[in-house]
Amino acid sequence: MNKIAILNDKLRQNIFNSGKDRVILTQDVSNLPFDEQLRILIKVKLFNNFNAGNDVYQEHDFGMIEHSELKYFFKIDYYDNSLECVSDDPSDDNITTRVLTVMRADEY
């Protein structure tokens, strides 16, 4: 497994304690009751169905889950530590802040 995938998995698996990385819920997700938000985040945390169809570059940076008959996407983007620019090297955790966004599929 490549280093980016390992770092992305680390963020997802520590979604409730992401350190310098960020977890963002879009408006439709954040408007859900708190217990529903938690259920969605737990499904993102436990997601492990990466395959050629949803993980072309084998970076574990995108996935789809279902909750209450709706589809939700999560994606991970890579920024510099100031969150102003794209990271020069997403494999270097010292210069990269990961941002995991969770959204309803129809928000994409």
WONOR-V109798 format. One record per residue. N is the residue number from 1. PSI is psi in whole degrees, 0 to 359 (NA if undefined). Layout:
# WONOR-V109798
N;PSI
N;PSI
This chain:
# WONOR-V109798
1;140
2;163
3;323
4;316
5;319
6;315
7;323
8;319
9;321
10;317
11;310
12;317
13;345
14;37
15;333
16;358
17;69
18;1
19;229
20;343
21;167
22;149
23;124
24;134
25;131
26;171
27;315
28;325
29;316
30;342
31;351
32;157
33;149
34;319
35;328
36;320
37;316
38;316
39;319
40;313
41;323
42;320
43;322
44;315
45;319
46;354
47;132
48;21
49;51
50;135
51;179
52;332
53;330
54;2
55;59
56;319
57;7
58;45
59;356
60;42
61;5
62;144
63;167
64;134
65;164
66;142
67;127
68;45
69;15
70;152
71;140
72;141
73;151
74;146
75;152
76;128
77;160
78;121
79;164
80;171
81;345
82;355
83;27
84;331
85;164
86;143
87;142
88;334
89;91
90;345
91;351
92;103
93;340
94;333
95;7
96;134
97;124
98;141
99;113
100;121
101;132
102;128
103;156
104;147
105;325
106;356
107;347
108;NA
